[in-house]
């Protein structure tokens, strides 16, 4: 269970870092730039801990898939970026893929 918590921390740290990357304005804003660097260090550290028990393909698929969904949500609310119908369909397909990997794949570690 702790490996899934590590993956969750890695995802949240990556989402924070990526959101701050947009806010850093090309690393010209120091506080946002520090958040980017620290966020990615935390994200990759906890992702590396996750990989001790969860296969890399599964961990990365979940990390990137959930990250995409969360970043899209953050961008919608914080930066006013909207999705059209096909964007929403694409996000739904990504979420479906993550669920299939977790619930149905024999490759996944439970």
N, CA, C and O atoms as CSV, one atom per row, in Angstrom:
chain,resi,resn,atom,element,x,y,z
A,1,UNK,N,N,0.819,-1.202,0.000
A,1,UNK,CA,C,0.000,0.000,0.000
A,1,UNK,C,C,0.859,1.261,0.000
A,1,UNK,O,O,0.490,2.259,-0.617
A,2,UNK,N,N,2.003,1.224,0.687
A,2,UNK,CA,C,2.843,2.418,0.746
A,2,UNK,C,C,3.382,2.791,-0.639
A,2,UNK,O,O,3.639,3.965,-0.906
A,3,UNK,N,N,3.552,1.805,-1.516
A,3,UNK,CA,C,4.034,2.109,-2.863
A,3,UNK,C,C,3.019,2.917,-3.658
A,3,UNK,O,O,3.385,3.774,-4.462
A,4,UNK,N,N,1.739,2.638,-3.427
A,4,UNK,CA,C,0.694,3.422,-4.080
A,4,UNK,C,C,0.657,4.834,-3.503
A,4,UNK,O,O,0.377,5.792,-4.223
A,5,UNK,N,N,0.935,4.964,-2.224
A,5,UNK,CA,C,1.015,6.296,-1.607
A,5,UNK,C,C,2.190,7.069,-2.192
A,5,UNK,O,O,2.077,8.266,-2.457
A,6,UNK,N,N,3.322,6.388,-2.395
A,6,UNK,CA,C,4.479,7.033,-3.030
A,6,UNK,C,C,4.118,7.509,-4.435
A,6,UNK,O,O,4.504,8.602,-4.849
A,7,UNK,N,N,3.373,6.672,-5.162
A,7,UNK,CA,C,2.967,7.065,-6.518
A,7,UNK,C,C,2.036,8.270,-6.468
A,7,UNK,O,O,2.159,9.182,-7.286
A,8,UNK,N,N,1.117,8.281,-5.527
A,8,UNK,CA,C,0.207,9.409,-5.363
A,8,UNK,C,C,0.984,10.692,-5.057
A,8,UNK,O,O,0.689,11.743,-5.624
A,9,UNK,N,N,1.968,10.612,-4.169
A,9,UNK,CA,C,2.799,11.785,-3.844
A,9,UNK,C,C,3.558,12.251,-5.083
A,9,UNK,O,O,3.653,13.451,-5.342
A,10,UNK,N,N,4.095,11.307,-5.845
A,10,UNK,CA,C,4.822,11.655,-7.072
A,10,UNK,C,C,3.912,12.385,-8.062
A,10,UNK,O,O,4.322,13.365,-8.683
A,11,UNK,N,N,2.690,11.907,-8.201
A,11,UNK,CA,C,1.738,12.537,-9.131
A,11,UNK,C,C,1.402,13.950,-8.674
A,11,UNK,O,O,1.425,14.881,-9.480
A,12,UNK,N,N,1.095,14.122,-7.408
A,12,UNK,CA,C,0.725,15.447,-6.887
A,12,UNK,C,C,1.904,16.416,-7.017
A,12,UNK,O,O,1.718,17.569,-7.404
A,13,UNK,N,N,3.105,15.954,-6.697
A,13,UNK,CA,C,4.292,16.813,-6.821
A,13,UNK,C,C,4.520,17.221,-8.272
A,13,UNK,O,O,4.884,18.365,-8.548
A,14,UNK,N,N,4.307,16.291,-9.198
A,14,UNK,CA,C,4.485,16.604,-10.620
A,14,UNK,C,C,3.444,17.611,-11.090
A,14,UNK,O,O,3.759,18.510,-11.869
A,15,UNK,N,N,2.220,17.469,-10.630
A,15,UNK,CA,C,1.155,18.407,-11.006
A,15,UNK,C,C,1.458,19.799,-10.459
A,15,UNK,O,O,1.267,20.795,-11.157
A,16,UNK,N,N,1.923,19.874,-9.231
A,16,UNK,CA,C,2.305,21.171,-8.651
A,16,UNK,C,C,3.464,21.778,-9.433
A,16,UNK,O,O,3.441,22.966,-9.755
A,17,UNK,N,N,4.474,20.970,-9.738
A,17,UNK,CA,C,5.642,21.471,-10.472
A,17,UNK,C,C,5.254,21.952,-11.870
A,17,UNK,O,O,5.715,23.003,-12.315
A,18,UNK,N,N,4.421,21.198,-12.550
A,18,UNK,CA,C,4.019,21.587,-13.902
A,18,UNK,C,C,3.167,22.842,-13.881
A,18,UNK,O,O,3.300,23.697,-14.756
A,19,UNK,N,N,2.301,22.962,-12.897
A,19,UNK,CA,C,1.493,24.188,-12.766
A,19,UNK,C,C,2.390,25.386,-12.490
A,19,UNK,O,O,2.178,26.466,-13.043
A,20,UNK,N,N,3.387,25.198,-11.639
A,20,UNK,CA,C,4.326,26.280,-11.346
A,20,UNK,C,C,5.191,26.604,-12.560
A,20,UNK,O,O,5.621,27.744,-12.734
A,21,UNK,N,N,5.445,25.603,-13.399
A,21,UNK,CA,C,6.233,25.845,-14.615
A,21,UNK,C,C,5.539,26.869,-15.503
A,21,UNK,O,O,6.188,27.753,-16.062
A,22,UNK,N,N,4.231,26.753,-15.631
A,22,UNK,CA,C,3.461,27.738,-16.390
A,22,UNK,C,C,3.575,29.104,-15.707
A,22,UNK,O,O,3.747,30.124,-16.374
A,23,UNK,N,N,3.479,29.117,-14.385
A,23,UNK,CA,C,3.529,30.372,-13.627
A,23,UNK,C,C,4.920,30.988,-13.571
A,23,UNK,O,O,5.055,32.185,-13.316
A,24,UNK,N,N,5.967,30.180,-13.807
A,24,UNK,CA,C,7.340,30.695,-13.691
A,24,UNK,C,C,7.709,31.632,-14.838
A,24,UNK,O,O,8.715,32.340,-14.776
A,25,UNK,N,N,6.887,31.629,-15.882
A,25,UNK,CA,C,7.106,32.523,-17.029
A,25,UNK,C,C,8.529,32.385,-17.569
A,25,UNK,O,O,9.288,33.351,-17.646
A,26,UNK,N,N,8.860,31.136,-17.943
A,26,UNK,CA,C,10.193,30.884,-18.499
A,26,UNK,C,C,11.303,31.000,-17.463
A,26,UNK,O,O,12.408,31.438,-17.784
A,27,UNK,N,N,11.018,30.613,-16.232
A,27,UNK,CA,C,11.961,30.693,-15.108
A,27,UNK,C,C,12.389,32.131,-14.795
A,27,UNK,O,O,13.481,32.363,-14.277
A,28,UNK,N,N,11.527,33.083,-15.113
A,28,UNK,CA,C,11.851,34.475,-14.805
A,28,UNK,C,C,11.281,34.911,-13.446
A,28,UNK,O,O,11.612,35.989,-12.953
A,29,UNK,N,N,10.433,34.081,-12.848
A,29,UNK,CA,C,9.875,34.379,-11.530
A,29,UNK,C,C,10.481,33.402,-10.527
A,29,UNK,O,O,10.213,32.202,-10.584
A,30,UNK,N,N,11.303,33.920,-9.606
A,30,UNK,CA,C,12.087,33.043,-8.727
A,30,UNK,C,C,11.282,32.069,-7.861
A,30,UNK,O,O,11.641,30.896,-7.768
A,31,UNK,N,N,10.223,32.524,-7.240
A,31,UNK,CA,C,9.475,31.643,-6.336
A,31,UNK,C,C,8.849,30.480,-7.114
A,31,UNK,O,O,8.966,29.321,-6.716
A,32,UNK,N,N,8.196,30.800,-8.206
A,32,UNK,CA,C,7.591,29.746,-9.026
A,32,UNK,C,C,8.666,28.812,-9.576
A,32,UNK,O,O,8.439,27.607,-9.684
A,33,UNK,N,N,9.823,29.348,-9.921
A,33,UNK,CA,C,10.921,28.524,-10.440
A,33,UNK,C,C,11.432,27.537,-9.391
A,33,UNK,O,O,11.736,26.388,-9.713
A,34,UNK,N,N,11.527,27.983,-8.142
A,34,UNK,CA,C,11.953,27.094,-7.054
A,34,UNK,C,C,10.907,25.993,-6.853
A,34,UNK,O,O,11.259,24.831,-6.648
A,35,UNK,N,N,9.633,26.353,-6.911
A,35,UNK,CA,C,8.562,25.354,-6.779
A,35,UNK,C,C,8.678,24.304,-7.891
A,35,UNK,O,O,8.475,23.116,-7.642
A,36,UNK,N,N,9.000,24.733,-9.104
A,36,UNK,CA,C,9.179,23.803,-10.224
A,36,UNK,C,C,10.286,22.799,-9.913
A,36,UNK,O,O,10.076,21.589,-9.999
A,37,UNK,N,N,11.453,23.300,-9.554
A,37,UNK,CA,C,12.615,22.430,-9.330
A,37,UNK,C,C,12.369,21.480,-8.156
A,37,UNK,O,O,12.612,20.278,-8.269
A,38,UNK,N,N,11.890,22.013,-7.037
A,38,UNK,CA,C,11.633,21.176,-5.865
A,38,UNK,C,C,10.519,20.172,-6.171
A,38,UNK,O,O,10.608,19.009,-5.778
A,39,UNK,N,N,9.491,20.610,-6.858
A,39,UNK,CA,C,8.379,19.720,-7.200
A,39,UNK,C,C,8.814,18.547,-8.054
A,39,UNK,O,O,8.407,17.412,-7.806
A,40,UNK,N,N,9.642,18.811,-9.062
A,40,UNK,CA,C,10.111,17.709,-9.909
A,40,UNK,C,C,11.082,16.797,-9.170
A,40,UNK,O,O,11.084,15.589,-9.405
A,41,UNK,N,N,11.901,17.346,-8.286
A,41,UNK,CA,C,12.794,16.494,-7.473
A,41,UNK,C,C,11.956,15.554,-6.603
A,41,UNK,O,O,12.222,14.353,-6.543
A,42,UNK,N,N,10.950,16.103,-5.935
A,42,UNK,CA,C,10.070,15.274,-5.094
A,42,UNK,C,C,9.346,14.235,-5.945
A,42,UNK,O,O,9.255,13.069,-5.562
A,43,UNK,N,N,8.830,14.660,-7.103
A,43,UNK,CA,C,8.084,13.749,-7.978
A,43,UNK,C,C,8.944,12.570,-8.421
A,43,UNK,O,O,8.516,11.419,-8.336
A,44,UNK,N,N,10.151,12.855,-8.892
A,44,UNK,CA,C,10.999,11.774,-9.388
A,44,UNK,C,C,11.543,10.911,-8.245
A,44,UNK,O,O,11.748,9.710,-8.424
A,45,UNK,N,N,11.771,11.500,-7.098
A,45,UNK,CA,C,12.219,10.705,-5.951
A,45,UNK,C,C,11.143,9.687,-5.562
A,45,UNK,O,O,11.431,8.501,-5.402
A,46,UNK,N,N,9.912,10.157,-5.411
A,46,UNK,CA,C,8.848,9.247,-5.008
A,46,UNK,C,C,8.482,8.273,-6.126
A,46,UNK,O,O,8.080,7.143,-5.850
A,47,UNK,N,N,8.616,8.695,-7.374
A,47,UNK,CA,C,8.416,7.745,-8.474
A,47,UNK,C,C,9.469,6.641,-8.405
A,47,UNK,O,O,9.158,5.475,-8.647
A,48,UNK,N,N,10.701,6.995,-8.081
A,48,UNK,CA,C,11.760,5.982,-7.968
A,48,UNK,C,C,11.476,5.004,-6.830
A,48,UNK,O,O,11.782,3.818,-6.953
A,49,UNK,N,N,10.898,5.476,-5.729
A,49,UNK,CA,C,10.514,4.581,-4.638
A,49,UNK,C,C,9.385,3.650,-5.076
A,49,UNK,O,O,9.357,2.476,-4.706
A,50,UNK,N,N,8.478,4.174,-5.850
A,50,UNK,CA,C,7.366,3.382,-6.366
A,50,UNK,C,C,7.861,2.217,-7.215
A,50,UNK,O,O,7.308,1.119,-7.162
A,51,UNK,N,N,8.905,2.465,-7.996
A,51,UNK,CA,C,9.390,1.457,-8.946
A,51,UNK,C,C,10.064,0.272,-8.279
A,51,UNK,O,O,10.407,-0.699,-8.954
A,52,UNK,N,N,10.261,0.330,-6.972
A,52,UNK,CA,C,10.803,-0.826,-6.261
A,52,UNK,C,C,9.788,-1.966,-6.215
A,52,UNK,O,O,10.172,-3.128,-6.085
A,53,UNK,N,N,8.500,-1.646,-6.319
A,53,UNK,CA,C,7.470,-2.671,-6.183
A,53,UNK,C,C,6.476,-2.721,-7.342
A,53,UNK,O,O,5.879,-3.767,-7.598
A,54,UNK,N,N,6.294,-1.612,-8.037
A,54,UNK,CA,C,5.321,-1.560,-9.127
A,54,UNK,C,C,6.096,-1.539,-10.438
A,54,UNK,O,O,7.055,-0.778,-10.567
A,55,UNK,N,N,5.700,-2.365,-11.425
A,55,UNK,CA,C,6.408,-2.374,-12.708
A,55,UNK,C,C,6.448,-0.981,-13.343
A,55,UNK,O,O,5.486,-0.217,-13.255
A,56,UNK,N,N,7.561,-0.671,-13.973
A,56,UNK,CA,C,7.779,0.677,-14.507
A,56,UNK,C,C,6.698,1.073,-15.515
A,56,UNK,O,O,6.247,2.218,-15.509
A,57,UNK,N,N,6.283,0.162,-16.368
A,57,UNK,CA,C,5.259,0.490,-17.361
A,57,UNK,C,C,3.939,0.862,-16.725
A,57,UNK,O,O,3.278,1.809,-17.150
A,58,UNK,N,N,3.558,0.116,-15.709
A,58,UNK,CA,C,2.302,0.390,-15.009
A,58,UNK,C,C,2.404,1.701,-14.224
A,58,UNK,O,O,1.519,2.552,-14.307
A,59,UNK,N,N,3.485,1.853,-13.467
A,59,UNK,CA,C,3.662,3.071,-12.669
A,59,UNK,C,C,3.680,4.308,-13.555
A,59,UNK,O,O,3.047,5.314,-13.232
A,60,UNK,N,N,4.404,4.241,-14.673
A,60,UNK,CA,C,4.502,5.408,-15.532
A,60,UNK,C,C,3.178,5.697,-16.223
A,60,UNK,O,O,2.804,6.858,-16.391
A,61,UNK,N,N,2.465,4.646,-16.625
A,61,UNK,CA,C,1.156,4.858,-17.261
A,61,UNK,C,C,0.198,5.551,-16.299
A,61,UNK,O,O,-0.521,6.473,-16.684
A,62,UNK,N,N,0.193,5.104,-15.053
A,62,UNK,CA,C,-0.683,5.725,-14.057
A,62,UNK,C,C,-0.216,7.139,-13.744
A,62,UNK,O,O,-1.022,8.067,-13.674
A,63,UNK,N,N,1.101,7.302,-13.555
A,63,UNK,CA,C,1.664,8.617,-13.235
A,63,UNK,C,C,1.340,9.629,-14.332
A,63,UNK,O,O,0.867,10.730,-14.051
A,64,UNK,N,N,1.594,9.251,-15.563
A,64,UNK,CA,C,1.355,10.201,-16.653
A,64,UNK,C,C,-0.129,10.379,-16.937
A,64,UNK,O,O,-0.574,11.495,-17.203
A,65,UNK,N,N,-0.905,9.292,-16.884
A,65,UNK,CA,C,-2.336,9.399,-17.172
A,65,UNK,C,C,-3.077,10.242,-16.154
A,65,UNK,O,O,-3.823,11.151,-16.517
A,66,UNK,N,N,-2.876,9.943,-14.886
A,66,UNK,CA,C,-3.533,10.727,-13.836
A,66,UNK,C,C,-2.988,12.150,-13.840
A,66,UNK,O,O,-3.733,13.106,-13.621
A,67,UNK,N,N,-1.685,12.290,-14.090
A,67,UNK,CA,C,-1.089,13.630,-14.174
A,67,UNK,C,C,-1.722,14.475,-15.270
A,67,UNK,O,O,-1.995,15.659,-15.068
A,68,UNK,N,N,-1.958,13.862,-16.438
A,68,UNK,CA,C,-2.597,14.589,-17.550
A,68,UNK,C,C,-3.984,15.070,-17.148
A,68,UNK,O,O,-4.346,16.221,-17.397
A,69,UNK,N,N,-4.750,14.198,-16.533
A,69,UNK,CA,C,-6.108,14.563,-16.123
A,69,UNK,C,C,-6.062,15.695,-15.091
A,69,UNK,O,O,-6.815,16.663,-15.198
A,70,UNK,N,N,-5.188,15.576,-14.102
A,70,UNK,CA,C,-5.105,16.616,-13.066
A,70,UNK,C,C,-4.574,17.936,-13.618
A,70,UNK,O,O,-5.087,19.002,-13.279
A,71,UNK,N,N,-3.550,17.870,-14.464
A,71,UNK,CA,C,-3.012,19.104,-15.054
A,71,UNK,C,C,-4.065,19.798,-15.913
A,71,UNK,O,O,-4.180,21.023,-15.900
A,72,UNK,N,N,-4.821,19.012,-16.650
A,72,UNK,CA,C,-5.883,19.593,-17.468
A,72,UNK,C,C,-6.919,20.283,-16.594
A,72,UNK,O,O,-7.412,21.355,-16.942
A,73,UNK,N,N,-7.249,19.677,-15.466
A,73,UNK,CA,C,-8.209,20.273,-14.531
A,73,UNK,C,C,-7.648,21.555,-13.923
A,73,UNK,O,O,-8.347,22.565,-13.845
A,74,UNK,N,N,-6.395,21.514,-13.496
A,74,UNK,CA,C,-5.748,22.709,-12.937
A,74,UNK,C,C,-5.691,23.819,-13.988
A,74,UNK,O,O,-5.990,24.974,-13.683
A,75,UNK,N,N,-5.316,23.483,-15.200
A,75,UNK,CA,C,-5.225,24.486,-16.274
A,75,UNK,C,C,-6.588,25.110,-16.558
A,75,UNK,O,O,-6.682,26.299,-16.864
A,76,UNK,N,N,-7.630,24.311,-16.456
A,76,UNK,CA,C,-8.984,24.815,-16.688
A,76,UNK,C,C,-9.332,25.884,-15.646
A,76,UNK,O,O,-9.827,26.958,-15.990
A,77,UNK,N,N,-9.067,25.580,-14.372
A,77,UNK,CA,C,-9.458,26.491,-13.301
A,77,UNK,C,C,-8.469,27.632,-13.080
A,77,UNK,O,O,-8.887,28.769,-12.861
A,78,UNK,N,N,-7.179,27.355,-13.132
A,78,UNK,CA,C,-6.184,28.385,-12.812
A,78,UNK,C,C,-5.828,29.279,-13.992
A,78,UNK,O,O,-5.591,30.475,-13.825
A,79,UNK,N,N,-5.793,28.688,-15.190
A,79,UNK,CA,C,-5.309,29.437,-16.354
A,79,UNK,C,C,-6.379,29.682,-17.405
A,79,UNK,O,O,-6.096,30.258,-18.455
A,80,UNK,N,N,-7.600,29.254,-17.136
A,80,UNK,CA,C,-8.703,29.499,-18.062
A,80,UNK,C,C,-8.614,28.720,-19.364
A,80,UNK,O,O,-9.237,29.111,-20.351
A,81,UNK,N,N,-7.862,27.638,-19.395
A,81,UNK,CA,C,-7.744,26.832,-20.612
A,81,UNK,C,C,-8.937,25.892,-20.697
A,81,UNK,O,O,-9.234,25.163,-19.750
A,82,UNK,N,N,-9.613,25.913,-21.828
A,82,UNK,CA,C,-10.826,25.117,-22.009
A,82,UNK,C,C,-10.552,23.920,-22.907
A,82,UNK,O,O,-9.615,23.922,-23.705
A,83,UNK,N,N,-11.386,22.903,-22.761
A,83,UNK,CA,C,-11.338,21.728,-23.617
A,83,UNK,C,C,-12.556,21.716,-24.519
A,83,UNK,O,O,-13.651,22.101,-24.109
A,84,UNK,N,N,-12.356,21.268,-25.760
A,84,UNK,CA,C,-13.505,21.052,-26.620
A,84,UNK,C,C,-13.982,19.614,-26.416
A,84,UNK,O,O,-13.432,18.890,-25.586
A,85,UNK,N,N,-14.990,19.204,-27.160
A,85,UNK,CA,C,-15.557,17.867,-27.009
A,85,UNK,C,C,-14.507,16.785,-27.213
A,85,UNK,O,O,-14.477,15.808,-26.464
A,86,UNK,N,N,-13.643,16.942,-28.218
A,86,UNK,CA,C,-12.629,15.916,-28.493
A,86,UNK,C,C,-11.561,15.868,-27.404
A,86,UNK,O,O,-10.997,14.809,-27.128
A,87,UNK,N,N,-11.291,16.990,-26.801
A,87,UNK,CA,C,-10.375,17.000,-25.660
A,87,UNK,C,C,-10.942,16.229,-24.483
A,87,UNK,O,O,-10.227,15.484,-23.812
A,88,UNK,N,N,-12.222,16.411,-24.238
A,88,UNK,CA,C,-12.895,15.686,-23.155
A,88,UNK,C,C,-12.927,14.192,-23.466
A,88,UNK,O,O,-12.710,13.371,-22.576
A,89,UNK,N,N,-13.198,13.832,-24.730
A,89,UNK,CA,C,-13.182,12.419,-25.122
A,89,UNK,C,C,-11.788,11.831,-24.900
A,89,UNK,O,O,-11.662,10.716,-24.394
A,90,UNK,N,N,-10.751,12.563,-25.271
A,90,UNK,CA,C,-9.383,12.089,-25.083
A,90,UNK,C,C,-9.041,11.880,-23.624
A,90,UNK,O,O,-8.415,10.881,-23.271
A,91,UNK,N,N,-9.443,12.804,-22.774
A,91,UNK,CA,C,-9.202,12.674,-21.338
A,91,UNK,C,C,-9.958,11.454,-20.794
A,91,UNK,O,O,-9.425,10.715,-19.966
A,92,UNK,N,N,-11.187,11.245,-21.253
A,92,UNK,CA,C,-11.963,10.082,-20.808
A,92,UNK,C,C,-11.274,8.782,-21.235
A,92,UNK,O,O,-11.267,7.810,-20.480
A,93,UNK,N,N,-10.698,8.759,-22.435
A,93,UNK,CA,C,-9.977,7.568,-22.883
A,93,UNK,C,C,-8.726,7.319,-22.043
A,93,UNK,O,O,-8.399,6.172,-21.739
A,94,UNK,N,N,-8.032,8.382,-21.672
A,94,UNK,CA,C,-6.853,8.234,-20.803
A,94,UNK,C,C,-7.271,7.655,-19.455
A,94,UNK,O,O,-6.640,6.725,-18.953
A,95,UNK,N,N,-8.332,8.202,-18.872
A,95,UNK,CA,C,-8.812,7.690,-17.582
A,95,UNK,C,C,-9.253,6.229,-17.711
A,95,UNK,O,O,-9.014,5.425,-16.810
A,96,UNK,N,N,-9.892,5.889,-18.825
A,96,UNK,CA,C,-10.299,4.500,-19.056
A,96,UNK,C,C,-9.086,3.585,-19.119
A,96,UNK,O,O,-9.108,2.489,-18.559
A,97,UNK,N,N,-8.044,4.015,-19.786
A,97,UNK,CA,C,-6.828,3.218,-19.883
A,97,UNK,C,C,-6.192,2.978,-18.527
A,97,UNK,O,O,-5.752,1.866,-18.236
A,98,UNK,N,N,-6.141,3.999,-17.702
A,98,UNK,CA,C,-5.579,3.850,-16.352
A,98,UNK,C,C,-6.426,2.870,-15.535
A,98,UNK,O,O,-5.885,2.026,-14.821
A,99,UNK,N,N,-7.738,2.981,-15.640
A,99,UNK,CA,C,-8.613,2.063,-14.906
A,99,UNK,C,C,-8.445,0.627,-15.396
A,99,UNK,O,O,-8.403,-0.299,-14.586
A,100,UNK,N,N,-8.348,0.433,-16.706
A,100,UNK,CA,C,-8.153,-0.910,-17.255
A,100,UNK,C,C,-6.840,-1.504,-16.756
A,100,UNK,O,O,-6.790,-2.669,-16.361
A,101,UNK,N,N,-5.780,-0.703,-16.776
A,101,UNK,CA,C,-4.495,-1.198,-16.261
A,101,UNK,C,C,-4.600,-1.616,-14.801
A,101,UNK,O,O,-4.067,-2.653,-14.405
A,102,UNK,N,N,-5.281,-0.813,-14.012
A,102,UNK,CA,C,-5.373,-1.080,-12.580
A,102,UNK,C,C,-6.330,-2.211,-12.238
A,102,UNK,O,O,-6.044,-3.014,-11.350
A,103,UNK,N,N,-7.435,-2.283,-12.913
A,103,UNK,CA,C,-8.476,-3.221,-12.509
A,103,UNK,C,C,-8.437,-4.550,-13.256
A,103,UNK,O,O,-8.810,-5.579,-12.693
A,104,UNK,N,N,-7.993,-4.547,-14.512
A,104,UNK,CA,C,-8.103,-5.745,-15.329
A,104,UNK,C,C,-6.784,-6.376,-15.742
A,104,UNK,O,O,-6.728,-7.581,-15.987
A,105,UNK,N,N,-5.741,-5.596,-15.823
A,105,UNK,CA,C,-4.463,-6.124,-16.315
A,105,UNK,C,C,-3.815,-7.032,-15.286
A,105,UNK,O,O,-3.776,-6.714,-14.098
A,106,UNK,N,N,-3.313,-8.155,-15.747
A,106,UNK,CA,C,-2.561,-9.064,-14.875
A,106,UNK,C,C,-1.130,-8.567,-14.667
A,106,UNK,O,O,-0.402,-9.100,-13.830
A,107,UNK,N,N,-0.729,-7.550,-15.424
A,107,UNK,CA,C,0.593,-6.970,-15.302
A,107,UNK,C,C,0.720,-6.136,-14.036
A,107,UNK,O,O,1.796,-6.031,-13.447
A,108,UNK,N,N,-0.396,-5.547,-13.631
A,108,UNK,CA,C,-0.399,-4.643,-12.483
A,108,UNK,C,C,-0.166,-5.416,-11.188
A,108,UNK,O,O,-0.548,-6.580,-11.066
A,109,UNK,N,N,0.468,-4.747,-10.225
A,109,UNK,CA,C,0.713,-5.317,-8.915
A,109,UNK,C,C,-0.358,-4.802,-7.958
A,109,UNK,O,O,-0.555,-3.592,-7.846
A,110,UNK,N,N,-1.046,-5.703,-7.270
A,110,UNK,CA,C,-2.076,-5.287,-6.311
A,110,UNK,C,C,-1.733,-5.746,-4.933
A,110,UNK,O,O,-2.483,-5.489,-3.992
